[in-house]
Amino acid sequence: MMLRAKAKINLALDVLKKRPDGYHEVRMIMQMVDMYDRIHLNAEKGKPGIRMTTNLPYIPTDRGNLAYKAAELLMQEKGVTDGLSIRLDKFIPVAAGLAGGSSDAAMTMIGVNKLFHLDLSREELMERAAGIGADVPYCIMQGTALSEGIGEILTPLPDMPSCRILLCKPAINVSTKEVYTNLHADRILSHPDVDGMLEALKAHDLAGIVRQDRMANVLESVTCDRYPIINRIKADMMELGALNSIMSGSGPTVFGIFDDEAASDRARTALKKTYPTARVFLTWPSVPPF
């Protein structure tokens, strides 16, 4: 069985407050894009346990990998006695604000559920996914969604209008935990108009979605201060024809929305030349397969 674990971006990311338990209340609009890791799953009859391999030497192949952890959770709960082999071909950059690890875990849960005939519903998988990571339930839901609370309250939204999405991940890694630790939620002066973006999505209005007061990310106040290259990439994307450009998640990946295919192709070429050590991808919004 082969599955595609797709990346996500945040069309809007707002932090409302820090809770007494240390978690942050968020309000985000999540969008899956058509860039993906490949996960190959095979049942191994009479060979208990999980064996995992990857195409990259620095990717863990034990419980340190969310996909392994997700498979183990379901197999132990349901008493699966046969073994499982997982082959992960990783293409989504790690520590990039694109939820690659969470998506790997989500698709592994979906695959294990089918492979071993566990008969769990999508909602039941999402409930269990919350124990793996904050973004994993969304990566099971897929598509376009509003995320609230600490990320556990998900509402599906209308599909994003057709467009091109250019991503540029500079050669730096960012710790989500460190970004949130250094964010002062009570000092955020400007919050994205998430309600306005919701209305634009319902109206299938790309121009309304990408407005500067709507498509924004409050975590930039932390990450961009530490890594000025992020603002430089944003500015370059805008000069190259992006309707708007922001950082995804806690960074450092920057994405730009284009409504012109030729302009997005030119921008990809230009960014590759300007940032030779960065990883540059051109993709588009992904809709759920169900």
N, C-alpha and C positions, 0 to 999 in steps of 0.2 A: 504494500500500500504506500502510495506517495501522496503527500499533502503539501500545500503551499502555505507557509506561515508569513502573512503579509505585515508590512510596517504600518505604523500609524503616525499621523501628525496632529498637532493641536491647532485648529483654526482659531480658537480663542482659549486663553488660559487665564483665569482670574483666581486669586486667593482672597477669601473673605476675612478670615481671622485664624489665629492659632488657638486651638482648643486647650482646655486645662490638662488633657491627657498627652499633649505634645504634638498631636496630629493637626494638620491644617485643613480647614474647610475650603473646598475648591468649587469652582463652577467652570466647566470646560466643555468645549465642543470638539469631539474627537472625530477624525476622519481616517479611514483606512485607505492606503494607496497600493497600486499594483507593482510593488517591489517586494520580493519575498525570499525567504530561506526555503530550502527543500528538506522535507523530513520523510525518510523511508522507514516504515515499520513492518516488522515480520514477526509472527508468532513462532516460537520454537518449542514444539511439543516435547515434553519430557525433559526440558532443560530449564529448570526454575531459575529465576533471577533476571536482571536487566543488564544487557551489554550494549554499550553506547560507543560510537566512533564519530569523529567529525573531520572536516577537511582542514581545520586550523589547529595548530599545536597548542595554542594558549586557551582554547575553549575547554572547560572542565567536562569530564565524562562520567561524573558521579553525582552525588546529591547536591553538589555545588552548581549543577546545571538545572534550571527550572523545568526543562522538558523531562529529564530523568525523575525529578521530584514529583512532577505531575503524574507520570506513568505509575510510579511507585504508590502514590496515594490511592489511585483507583484500584490498582491490582491487589493491594493489601486489603482495602475495604471490601472488595467483592470476592476475595479468596481465590484469585486466579493462581493456579498452580503451574501452568505452562510458563515458559520464559518469553522474553521480548528482546529483539534486537532493534536498536535505534541508530540510524545513520543520519546525521545532521550535516547538510551542506549549507554553510553559513555565508550569506551574502550581505545581509543587513548589517551595517557597522554596529559595533558594540559600544556601550556607554555614549550613545549618540542622541538620546531623546526620541527614539523611534520605536521603543517597546519591542525590539526584536526578540529578546529573551522571553518576554511575556507572551508574544505571539507564538513562539516555539512551544511553550507550555500549553497554550490553549489548543493548538492543533494536535498536539500529542494526546491531550485528553479526548478530543473528538475522535482521533484515530483509534486509541485504545478501547473506547466505548464501542466502536463498530467492530473492531478486530476480534474482541472477546465476547461480543453479543451481550453487553452489560445492560442494554435497554434503558439507559438514563436519558431523560429529556434534556433539551438544551438548557432549560431553567435549572435543572438539577446539577448539570455540569457547571453552570455559572456559580451556583451556591458553593460548590466545592472549590472552584477556581479562586475564590476570594482568599482562601487560606494559603495560596501559592504566591500571589502578588497582586498589588492594587489594580494593575492594568489587565490582568488575565481575564476577568469576566467580560470586559469590553472586547477583548480579542476573540472571545467565543461569539459574542453578539455580532461583531464586525459592522461594516458600513459607516453611517454617520450617526452620532449619538451625543446626547447631553449627559455629562457626568457631574454628579453633585455629591454633597456630603464629604467624605474623605476619598471619594472616587467609586464608592460602592452602589450609589443610586444612579441607575442608567435608564435613559429614556431614548428609544429609537427615534430618529428624525428622518425627514424626506432626504432622498439622495442628493448629493451635491451636484450642481450643474456641470456639464462637460467642460473640461479645461485641461491645461497642461500644468504639471507641478514639477518644478526644478528643485532638486535638493543638493546641497553642498555641505559636506561634513569635513571641516578642517582637521588637521592632524593633531588634535588634542582630545583628551577624554575628560568628561565632567561627571562628578559624583552628585547624583540627585539628592542624597542625604545632606551633603555639605551645602548645596544651594538652598535647600529649605531651612537648614540650621542658620544660615546667614541672611535669610529673608526676614524683614521686619514688617509683618502684615499690617500693623497699625500705622505705618508710615507711607503706605502706598497712596500716592496722590491721584493717580488716574487709573480707572478700572475699565476694561473693555465692555462695550455695550452688547452683552451676550443676548439680551432680549431682542435687540435690533437684528442681530445675526439670525436668531431663530425665525423671525418674521421673514427675513430675506430668503432663508432656506425653504420655508413654506411656499414662498412666491417664486421659487426657482430663479432667483435674481442674483447672478454672479457679481454684478457691480455693487449690489447692496451688501453682499457677504464680505467683500474685500475692503470695505471702507476702513480708513485708518482708525476710527474710533471703535470699530468692531473687531477686526482681525488684529489682535494684539496679545502680548504675553507678558504678564507682570514679572515673571522670573528673569526677564532680560535685565532688570535693575541690578541683579546680583551677577549673573554670568557674563554679561557684556562688560561690566566694570573690570572683571578679572581677565577677560580675553577680548581685547579691542578688535581682533580680526573678525569677530562676529558682526560688529557694526559695519566693518568695511565690506564684507560679503553682502550684507543687506543693501547697502548703498549701491554696490555694483549691480545687483539684480534689478534694482529700480531703474538705474541708468540703461540697462539692457532691455527694458520693456516690461518688467513685471508690474502687474496691477497693484500688488502689495507684497511685502517680504517681511517675515518675522522668524524668530527662533522657534523650534519645536521642543516642547517639554522643557526639561532643564538644560537642554543644549548638548553639544554645541552646534548641532545641525541647523542650518538655515534653509528655509524653503521660500520659493516665490511662486505666485499664481500667474499664469499667462493665458490669455484668450486668443493668442496668435501662434500657430504652430511653427511658422518660420522663425519668428522672434525667439521662441523657446529653444529652437535648435541652435540659433546663433549664440544665444546666451550660454548654453551648455558648452559650446566650443570655446567661447571667450573665457569662461570661468576655469576650464581645464588648463588654459594657458596661463592665466593669472595666478592660479593656486595649484601648482603642479603636484603638491603633496596631499591635496584634498581629494576626497572621493565625491564625484559628481554624478548624479543620476537624473534622468528625465522620465517622468511617469505621469500617472493620471489617477483620478479618484476610483476607488474600487467599491463595488456594490456587493451586498451579501449574496451568497449562492443559494439562499433559500427564501 
